[in-house]
Amino acid sequence: MNIRKNFEAIFIAAAALGLVASYATAAARTVEVAQPVSVTVIDPTVHVVVVKAPRLSVAEKAGLK
């Protein structure tokens, strides 16, 4: 029950902490991300198999067993 009474204070404290952290990091230098050195080469000789077939009926499935 105690946390229920103090929940508003906990929420306001968390919101204030988030606001302070937001202002503190807003003036920080932006992070520079280095480009990856390795380049991925896609092999054009990779074969793609596409299967197009109708679904088997229940009788056809039973006949396979």
PyMOL Python script that loads the backbone (N, CA, C, O; Angstrom):
from pymol import cmd

cmd.read_pdbstr("""\
ATOM      1  N   MET A   1       0.816  -1.195   0.000  1.00  0.00           N
ATOM      2  CA  MET A   1       0.000   0.000   0.000  1.00  0.00           C
ATOM      3  C   MET A   1       0.859   1.259   0.000  1.00  0.00           C
ATOM      4  O   MET A   1       0.460   2.292  -0.537  1.00  0.00           O
ATOM      5  N   ASN A   2       2.035   1.164   0.603  1.00  0.00           N
ATOM      6  CA  ASN A   2       2.889   2.331   0.703  1.00  0.00           C
ATOM      7  C   ASN A   2       3.344   2.809  -0.675  1.00  0.00           C
ATOM      8  O   ASN A   2       3.411   4.010  -0.932  1.00  0.00           O
ATOM      9  N   ILE A   3       3.658   1.853  -1.562  1.00  0.00           N
ATOM     10  CA  ILE A   3       4.121   2.257  -2.889  1.00  0.00           C
ATOM     11  C   ILE A   3       2.988   2.911  -3.671  1.00  0.00           C
ATOM     12  O   ILE A   3       3.229   3.793  -4.495  1.00  0.00           O
ATOM     13  N   ARG A   4       1.757   2.484  -3.417  1.00  0.00           N
ATOM     14  CA  ARG A   4       0.621   3.089  -4.099  1.00  0.00           C
ATOM     15  C   ARG A   4       0.464   4.551  -3.703  1.00  0.00           C
ATOM     16  O   ARG A   4       0.115   5.387  -4.536  1.00  0.00           O
ATOM     17  N   LYS A   5       0.720   4.860  -2.447  1.00  0.00           N
ATOM     18  CA  LYS A   5       0.616   6.241  -1.977  1.00  0.00           C
ATOM     19  C   LYS A   5       1.722   7.104  -2.570  1.00  0.00           C
ATOM     20  O   LYS A   5       1.503   8.276  -2.876  1.00  0.00           O
ATOM     21  N   ASN A   6       2.910   6.527  -2.733  1.00  0.00           N
ATOM     22  CA  ASN A   6       4.061   7.297  -3.191  1.00  0.00           C
ATOM     23  C   ASN A   6       4.321   7.142  -4.686  1.00  0.00           C
ATOM     24  O   ASN A   6       5.352   7.596  -5.183  1.00  0.00           O
ATOM     25  N   PHE A   7       3.406   6.510  -5.404  1.00  0.00           N
ATOM     26  CA  PHE A   7       3.641   6.267  -6.817  1.00  0.00           C
ATOM     27  C   PHE A   7       3.767   7.561  -7.607  1.00  0.00           C
ATOM     28  O   PHE A   7       4.581   7.640  -8.528  1.00  0.00           O
ATOM     29  N   GLU A   8       2.988   8.566  -7.272  1.00  0.00           N
ATOM     30  CA  GLU A   8       3.068   9.850  -7.973  1.00  0.00           C
ATOM     31  C   GLU A   8       4.442  10.477  -7.776  1.00  0.00           C
ATOM     32  O   GLU A   8       5.014  11.019  -8.722  1.00  0.00           O
ATOM     33  N   ALA A   9       4.973  10.413  -6.575  1.00  0.00           N
ATOM     34  CA  ALA A   9       6.297  10.971  -6.302  1.00  0.00           C
ATOM     35  C   ALA A   9       7.371  10.191  -7.044  1.00  0.00           C
ATOM     36  O   ALA A   9       8.326  10.778  -7.552  1.00  0.00           O
ATOM     37  N   ILE A  10       7.223   8.879  -7.109  1.00  0.00           N
ATOM     38  CA  ILE A  10       8.193   8.055  -7.845  1.00  0.00           C
ATOM     39  C   ILE A  10       8.149   8.401  -9.324  1.00  0.00           C
ATOM     40  O   ILE A  10       9.194   8.507  -9.966  1.00  0.00           O
ATOM     41  N   PHE A  11       6.947   8.581  -9.874  1.00  0.00           N
ATOM     42  CA  PHE A  11       6.805   8.929 -11.281  1.00  0.00           C
ATOM     43  C   PHE A  11       7.418  10.291 -11.581  1.00  0.00           C
ATOM     44  O   PHE A  11       8.133  10.439 -12.572  1.00  0.00           O
ATOM     45  N   ILE A  12       7.154  11.271 -10.754  1.00  0.00           N
ATOM     46  CA  ILE A  12       7.702  12.619 -10.961  1.00  0.00           C
ATOM     47  C   ILE A  12       9.220  12.597 -10.847  1.00  0.00           C
ATOM     48  O   ILE A  12       9.903  13.272 -11.617  1.00  0.00           O
ATOM     49  N   ALA A  13       9.759  11.836  -9.903  1.00  0.00           N
ATOM     50  CA  ALA A  13      11.212  11.736  -9.762  1.00  0.00           C
ATOM     51  C   ALA A  13      11.828  11.079 -10.991  1.00  0.00           C
ATOM     52  O   ALA A  13      12.880  11.514 -11.459  1.00  0.00           O
ATOM     53  N   ALA A  14      11.191  10.041 -11.518  1.00  0.00           N
ATOM     54  CA  ALA A  14      11.704   9.371 -12.715  1.00  0.00           C
ATOM     55  C   ALA A  14      11.625  10.291 -13.928  1.00  0.00           C
ATOM     56  O   ALA A  14      12.546  10.317 -14.746  1.00  0.00           O
ATOM     57  N   ALA A  15      10.537  11.046 -14.053  1.00  0.00           N
ATOM     58  CA  ALA A  15      10.400  11.982 -15.166  1.00  0.00           C
ATOM     59  C   ALA A  15      11.433  13.095 -15.068  1.00  0.00           C
ATOM     60  O   ALA A  15      12.006  13.499 -16.080  1.00  0.00           O
ATOM     61  N   ALA A  16      11.676  13.593 -13.862  1.00  0.00           N
ATOM     62  CA  ALA A  16      12.682  14.642 -13.678  1.00  0.00           C
ATOM     63  C   ALA A  16      14.073  14.116 -13.995  1.00  0.00           C
ATOM     64  O   ALA A  16      14.878  14.820 -14.604  1.00  0.00           O
ATOM     65  N   LEU A  17      14.361  12.891 -13.589  1.00  0.00           N
ATOM     66  CA  LEU A  17      15.659  12.296 -13.892  1.00  0.00           C
ATOM     67  C   LEU A  17      15.842  12.129 -15.398  1.00  0.00           C
ATOM     68  O   LEU A  17      16.929  12.372 -15.922  1.00  0.00           O
ATOM     69  N   GLY A  18      14.794  11.721 -16.087  1.00  0.00           N
ATOM     70  CA  GLY A  18      14.855  11.600 -17.538  1.00  0.00           C
ATOM     71  C   GLY A  18      15.047  12.940 -18.212  1.00  0.00           C
ATOM     72  O   GLY A  18      15.784  13.040 -19.193  1.00  0.00           O
ATOM     73  N   LEU A  19      14.394  13.975 -17.700  1.00  0.00           N
ATOM     74  CA  LEU A  19      14.541  15.317 -18.256  1.00  0.00           C
ATOM     75  C   LEU A  19      15.957  15.838 -18.071  1.00  0.00           C
ATOM     76  O   LEU A  19      16.538  16.410 -18.993  1.00  0.00           O
ATOM     77  N   VAL A  20      16.512  15.642 -16.882  1.00  0.00           N
ATOM     78  CA  VAL A  20      17.883  16.083 -16.615  1.00  0.00           C
ATOM     79  C   VAL A  20      18.862  15.328 -17.503  1.00  0.00           C
ATOM     80  O   VAL A  20      19.793  15.926 -18.041  1.00  0.00           O
ATOM     81  N   ALA A  21      18.665  14.033 -17.662  1.00  0.00           N
ATOM     82  CA  ALA A  21      19.549  13.241 -18.522  1.00  0.00           C
ATOM     83  C   ALA A  21      19.437  13.687 -19.972  1.00  0.00           C
ATOM     84  O   ALA A  21      20.429  13.689 -20.701  1.00  0.00           O
ATOM     85  N   SER A  22      18.240  14.063 -20.390  1.00  0.00           N
ATOM     86  CA  SER A  22      18.039  14.534 -21.756  1.00  0.00           C
ATOM     87  C   SER A  22      18.794  15.836 -22.001  1.00  0.00           C
ATOM     88  O   SER A  22      19.459  15.986 -23.027  1.00  0.00           O
ATOM     89  N   TYR A  23      18.695  16.772 -21.070  1.00  0.00           N
ATOM     90  CA  TYR A  23      19.417  18.029 -21.218  1.00  0.00           C
ATOM     91  C   TYR A  23      20.925  17.823 -21.120  1.00  0.00           C
ATOM     92  O   TYR A  23      21.684  18.509 -21.805  1.00  0.00           O
ATOM     93  N   ALA A  24      21.367  16.898 -20.288  1.00  0.00           N
ATOM     94  CA  ALA A  24      22.800  16.668 -20.117  1.00  0.00           C
ATOM     95  C   ALA A  24      23.421  16.066 -21.369  1.00  0.00           C
ATOM     96  O   ALA A  24      24.565  16.375 -21.703  1.00  0.00           O
ATOM     97  N   THR A  25      22.686  15.216 -22.058  1.00  0.00           N
ATOM     98  CA  THR A  25      23.242  14.576 -23.246  1.00  0.00           C
ATOM     99  C   THR A  25      22.946  15.347 -24.521  1.00  0.00           C
ATOM    100  O   THR A  25      23.489  15.004 -25.572  1.00  0.00           O
ATOM    101  N   ALA A  26      22.111  16.368 -24.473  1.00  0.00           N
ATOM    102  CA  ALA A  26      21.773  17.122 -25.676  1.00  0.00           C
ATOM    103  C   ALA A  26      22.962  17.923 -26.178  1.00  0.00           C
ATOM    104  O   ALA A  26      23.128  18.087 -27.387  1.00  0.00           O
ATOM    105  N   ALA A  27      23.785  18.420 -25.277  1.00  0.00           N
ATOM    106  CA  ALA A  27      24.929  19.228 -25.682  1.00  0.00           C
ATOM    107  C   ALA A  27      26.164  18.375 -25.948  1.00  0.00           C
ATOM    108  O   ALA A  27      27.202  18.908 -26.338  1.00  0.00           O
ATOM    109  N   ALA A  28      26.075  17.091 -25.749  1.00  0.00           N
ATOM    110  CA  ALA A  28      27.221  16.208 -25.966  1.00  0.00           C
ATOM    111  C   ALA A  28      27.515  16.097 -27.458  1.00  0.00           C
ATOM    112  O   ALA A  28      26.634  16.277 -28.299  1.00  0.00           O
ATOM    113  N   ARG A  29      28.777  15.796 -27.765  1.00  0.00           N
ATOM    114  CA  ARG A  29      29.185  15.628 -29.154  1.00  0.00           C
ATOM    115  C   ARG A  29      28.496  14.418 -29.760  1.00  0.00           C
ATOM    116  O   ARG A  29      28.271  13.417 -29.079  1.00  0.00           O
ATOM    117  N   THR A  30      28.166  14.510 -31.018  1.00  0.00           N
ATOM    118  CA  THR A  30      27.533  13.377 -31.677  1.00  0.00           C
ATOM    119  C   THR A  30      28.554  12.267 -31.884  1.00  0.00           C
ATOM    120  O   THR A  30      29.748  12.525 -32.036  1.00  0.00           O
ATOM    121  N   VAL A  31      28.085  11.069 -31.888  1.00  0.00           N
ATOM    122  CA  VAL A  31      28.951   9.910 -32.073  1.00  0.00           C
ATOM    123  C   VAL A  31      29.206   9.728 -33.556  1.00  0.00           C
ATOM    124  O   VAL A  31      28.272   9.729 -34.358  1.00  0.00           O
ATOM    125  N   GLU A  32      30.468   9.573 -33.921  1.00  0.00           N
ATOM    126  CA  GLU A  32      30.823   9.343 -35.311  1.00  0.00           C
ATOM    127  C   GLU A  32      30.965   7.849 -35.526  1.00  0.00           C
ATOM    128  O   GLU A  32      31.751   7.185 -34.850  1.00  0.00           O
ATOM    129  N   VAL A  33      30.203   7.329 -36.466  1.00  0.00           N
ATOM    130  CA  VAL A  33      30.230   5.901 -36.741  1.00  0.00           C
ATOM    131  C   VAL A  33      31.106   5.668 -37.956  1.00  0.00           C
ATOM    132  O   VAL A  33      30.878   6.252 -39.016  1.00  0.00           O
ATOM    133  N   ALA A  34      32.113   4.810 -37.801  1.00  0.00           N
ATOM    134  CA  ALA A  34      33.006   4.497 -38.911  1.00  0.00           C
ATOM    135  C   ALA A  34      32.308   3.549 -39.879  1.00  0.00           C
ATOM    136  O   ALA A  34      31.557   2.663 -39.470  1.00  0.00           O
ATOM    137  N   GLN A  35      32.563   3.746 -41.144  1.00  0.00           N
ATOM    138  CA  GLN A  35      32.001   2.862 -42.151  1.00  0.00           C
ATOM    139  C   GLN A  35      32.718   1.517 -42.108  1.00  0.00           C
ATOM    140  O   GLN A  35      33.923   1.474 -41.863  1.00  0.00           O
ATOM    141  N   PRO A  36      32.012   0.434 -42.339  1.00  0.00           N
ATOM    142  CA  PRO A  36      32.671  -0.872 -42.334  1.00  0.00           C
ATOM    143  C   PRO A  36      33.659  -0.991 -43.489  1.00  0.00           C
ATOM    144  O   PRO A  36      33.393  -0.534 -44.601  1.00  0.00           O
ATOM    145  N   VAL A  37      34.791  -1.605 -43.210  1.00  0.00           N
ATOM    146  CA  VAL A  37      35.846  -1.726 -44.207  1.00  0.00           C
ATOM    147  C   VAL A  37      35.532  -2.842 -45.188  1.00  0.00           C
ATOM    148  O   VAL A  37      35.762  -2.691 -46.388  1.00  0.00           O
ATOM    149  N   SER A  38      35.016  -3.945 -44.703  1.00  0.00           N
ATOM    150  CA  SER A  38      34.756  -5.082 -45.577  1.00  0.00           C
ATOM    151  C   SER A  38      33.477  -4.855 -46.375  1.00  0.00           C
ATOM    152  O   SER A  38      32.503  -4.289 -45.879  1.00  0.00           O
ATOM    153  N   VAL A  39      33.508  -5.305 -47.602  1.00  0.00           N
ATOM    154  CA  VAL A  39      32.359  -5.174 -48.483  1.00  0.00           C
ATOM    155  C   VAL A  39      31.843  -6.579 -48.783  1.00  0.00           C
ATOM    156  O   VAL A  39      32.618  -7.468 -49.135  1.00  0.00           O
ATOM    157  N   THR A  40      30.571  -6.769 -48.645  1.00  0.00           N
ATOM    158  CA  THR A  40      29.982  -8.075 -48.926  1.00  0.00           C
ATOM    159  C   THR A  40      29.668  -8.164 -50.408  1.00  0.00           C
ATOM    160  O   THR A  40      28.969  -7.319 -50.967  1.00  0.00           O
ATOM    161  N   VAL A  41      30.200  -9.203 -51.030  1.00  0.00           N
ATOM    162  CA  VAL A  41      29.968  -9.409 -52.458  1.00  0.00           C
ATOM    163  C   VAL A  41      28.876 -10.459 -52.605  1.00  0.00           C
ATOM    164  O   VAL A  41      28.957 -11.542 -52.026  1.00  0.00           O
ATOM    165  N   ILE A  42      27.874 -10.132 -53.371  1.00  0.00           N
ATOM    166  CA  ILE A  42      26.776 -11.066 -53.606  1.00  0.00           C
ATOM    167  C   ILE A  42      27.117 -11.896 -54.832  1.00  0.00           C
ATOM    168  O   ILE A  42      27.398 -11.360 -55.904  1.00  0.00           O
ATOM    169  N   ASP A  43      27.089 -13.206 -54.658  1.00  0.00           N
ATOM    170  CA  ASP A  43      27.427 -14.120 -55.744  1.00  0.00           C
ATOM    171  C   ASP A  43      26.236 -14.235 -56.693  1.00  0.00           C
ATOM    172  O   ASP A  43      25.179 -14.724 -56.295  1.00  0.00           O
ATOM    173  N   PRO A  44      26.390 -13.789 -57.945  1.00  0.00           N
ATOM    174  CA  PRO A  44      25.253 -13.842 -58.871  1.00  0.00           C
ATOM    175  C   PRO A  44      24.949 -15.252 -59.364  1.00  0.00           C
ATOM    176  O   PRO A  44      23.926 -15.462 -60.015  1.00  0.00           O
ATOM    177  N   THR A  45      25.821 -16.233 -59.067  1.00  0.00           N
ATOM    178  CA  THR A  45      25.588 -17.589 -59.554  1.00  0.00           C
ATOM    179  C   THR A  45      24.786 -18.441 -58.574  1.00  0.00           C
ATOM    180  O   THR A  45      24.613 -19.638 -58.802  1.00  0.00           O
ATOM    181  N   VAL A  46      24.298 -17.849 -57.492  1.00  0.00           N
ATOM    182  CA  VAL A  46      23.494 -18.601 -56.538  1.00  0.00           C
ATOM    183  C   VAL A  46      22.139 -18.901 -57.178  1.00  0.00           C
ATOM    184  O   VAL A  46      21.459 -18.003 -57.676  1.00  0.00           O
ATOM    185  N   HIS A  47      21.764 -20.175 -57.154  1.00  0.00           N
ATOM    186  CA  HIS A  47      20.526 -20.590 -57.795  1.00  0.00           C
ATOM    187  C   HIS A  47      19.365 -20.499 -56.818  1.00  0.00           C
ATOM    188  O   HIS A  47      19.506 -20.791 -55.630  1.00  0.00           O
ATOM    189  N   VAL A  48      18.230 -20.095 -57.334  1.00  0.00           N
ATOM    190  CA  VAL A  48      17.016 -19.989 -56.534  1.00  0.00           C
ATOM    191  C   VAL A  48      16.024 -21.014 -57.058  1.00  0.00           C
ATOM    192  O   VAL A  48      15.754 -21.071 -58.257  1.00  0.00           O
ATOM    193  N   VAL A  49      15.486 -21.817 -56.160  1.00  0.00           N
ATOM    194  CA  VAL A  49      14.520 -22.839 -56.546  1.00  0.00           C
ATOM    195  C   VAL A  49      13.145 -22.395 -56.077  1.00  0.00           C
ATOM    196  O   VAL A  49      12.946 -22.100 -54.898  1.00  0.00           O
ATOM    197  N   VAL A  50      12.203 -22.350 -57.002  1.00  0.00           N
ATOM    198  CA  VAL A  50      10.826 -21.981 -56.688  1.00  0.00           C
ATOM    199  C   VAL A  50       9.954 -23.198 -56.965  1.00  0.00           C
ATOM    200  O   VAL A  50       9.952 -23.721 -58.079  1.00  0.00           O
ATOM    201  N   VAL A  51       9.218 -23.648 -55.963  1.00  0.00           N
ATOM    202  CA  VAL A  51       8.363 -24.824 -56.110  1.00  0.00           C
ATOM    203  C   VAL A  51       6.919 -24.350 -56.169  1.00  0.00           C
ATOM    204  O   VAL A  51       6.424 -23.688 -55.256  1.00  0.00           O
ATOM    205  N   LYS A  52       6.254 -24.705 -57.263  1.00  0.00           N
ATOM    206  CA  LYS A  52       4.846 -24.361 -57.427  1.00  0.00           C
ATOM    207  C   LYS A  52       4.085 -25.660 -57.640  1.00  0.00           C
ATOM    208  O   LYS A  52       4.269 -26.335 -58.653  1.00  0.00           O
ATOM    209  N   ALA A  53       3.239 -26.007 -56.695  1.00  0.00           N
ATOM    210  CA  ALA A  53       2.453 -27.233 -56.797  1.00  0.00           C
ATOM    211  C   ALA A  53       1.172 -27.056 -55.997  1.00  0.00           C
ATOM    212  O   ALA A  53       1.145 -26.324 -55.008  1.00  0.00           O
ATOM    213  N   PRO A  54       0.113 -27.728 -56.429  1.00  0.00           N
ATOM    214  CA  PRO A  54      -1.130 -27.639 -55.661  1.00  0.00           C
ATOM    215  C   PRO A  54      -1.015 -28.457 -54.374  1.00  0.00           C
ATOM    216  O   PRO A  54      -0.220 -29.393 -54.290  1.00  0.00           O
ATOM    217  N   ARG A  55      -1.803 -28.097 -53.395  1.00  0.00           N
ATOM    218  CA  ARG A  55      -1.815 -28.843 -52.130  1.00  0.00           C
ATOM    219  C   ARG A  55      -2.477 -30.202 -52.352  1.00  0.00           C
ATOM    220  O   ARG A  55      -3.388 -30.354 -53.166  1.00  0.00           O
ATOM    221  N   LEU A  56      -1.980 -31.184 -51.594  1.00  0.00           N
ATOM    222  CA  LEU A  56      -2.564 -32.513 -51.676  1.00  0.00           C
ATOM    223  C   LEU A  56      -3.864 -32.562 -50.883  1.00  0.00           C
ATOM    224  O   LEU A  56      -4.001 -31.937 -49.831  1.00  0.00           O
ATOM    225  N   SER A  57      -4.802 -33.315 -51.416  1.00  0.00           N
ATOM    226  CA  SER A  57      -6.049 -33.510 -50.677  1.00  0.00           C
ATOM    227  C   SER A  57      -5.809 -34.537 -49.582  1.00  0.00           C
ATOM    228  O   SER A  57      -4.744 -35.151 -49.527  1.00  0.00           O
ATOM    229  N   VAL A  58      -6.785 -34.725 -48.719  1.00  0.00           N
ATOM    230  CA  VAL A  58      -6.657 -35.683 -47.618  1.00  0.00           C
ATOM    231  C   VAL A  58      -6.481 -37.092 -48.169  1.00  0.00           C
ATOM    232  O   VAL A  58      -5.700 -37.877 -47.631  1.00  0.00           O
ATOM    233  N   ALA A  59      -7.206 -37.419 -49.244  1.00  0.00           N
ATOM    234  CA  ALA A  59      -7.108 -38.756 -49.839  1.00  0.00           C
ATOM    235  C   ALA A  59      -5.722 -38.974 -50.440  1.00  0.00           C
ATOM    236  O   ALA A  59      -5.159 -40.062 -50.318  1.00  0.00           O
ATOM    237  N   GLU A  60      -5.176 -37.962 -51.080  1.00  0.00           N
ATOM    238  CA  GLU A  60      -3.840 -38.086 -51.666  1.00  0.00           C
ATOM    239  C   GLU A  60      -2.775 -38.222 -50.588  1.00  0.00           C
ATOM    240  O   GLU A  60      -1.813 -38.972 -50.749  1.00  0.00           O
ATOM    241  N   LYS A  61      -2.948 -37.493 -49.485  1.00  0.00           N
ATOM    242  CA  LYS A  61      -2.005 -37.613 -48.371  1.00  0.00           C
ATOM    243  C   LYS A  61      -2.057 -39.012 -47.774  1.00  0.00           C
ATOM    244  O   LYS A  61      -1.021 -39.585 -47.438  1.00  0.00           O
ATOM    245  N   ALA A  62      -3.261 -39.564 -47.641  1.00  0.00           N
ATOM    246  CA  ALA A  62      -3.404 -40.911 -47.084  1.00  0.00           C
ATOM    247  C   ALA A  62      -2.802 -41.948 -48.020  1.00  0.00           C
ATOM    248  O   ALA A  62      -2.287 -42.966 -47.557  1.00  0.00           O
ATOM    249  N   GLY A  63      -2.856 -41.713 -49.321  1.00  0.00           N
ATOM    250  CA  GLY A  63      -2.296 -42.647 -50.294  1.00  0.00           C
ATOM    251  C   GLY A  63      -0.781 -42.663 -50.294  1.00  0.00           C
ATOM    252  O   GLY A  63      -0.179 -43.622 -50.778  1.00  0.00           O
ATOM    253  N   LEU A  64      -0.143 -41.617 -49.758  1.00  0.00           N
ATOM    254  CA  LEU A  64       1.320 -41.567 -49.716  1.00  0.00           C
ATOM    255  C   LEU A  64       1.895 -42.462 -48.629  1.00  0.00           C
ATOM    256  O   LEU A  64       3.053 -42.872 -48.714  1.00  0.00           O
ATOM    257  N   LYS A  65       1.102 -42.769 -47.610  1.00  0.00           N
ATOM    258  CA  LYS A  65       1.624 -43.549 -46.479  1.00  0.00           C
ATOM    259  C   LYS A  65       1.598 -45.006 -46.719  1.00  0.00           C
ATOM    260  O   LYS A  65       2.007 -45.781 -45.854  1.00  0.00           O
TER     261      LYS A  65
END
""", "prot")
cmd.dss("prot")
cmd.show_as("cartoon", "prot")
cmd.util.cbc("prot")
cmd.orient("prot")
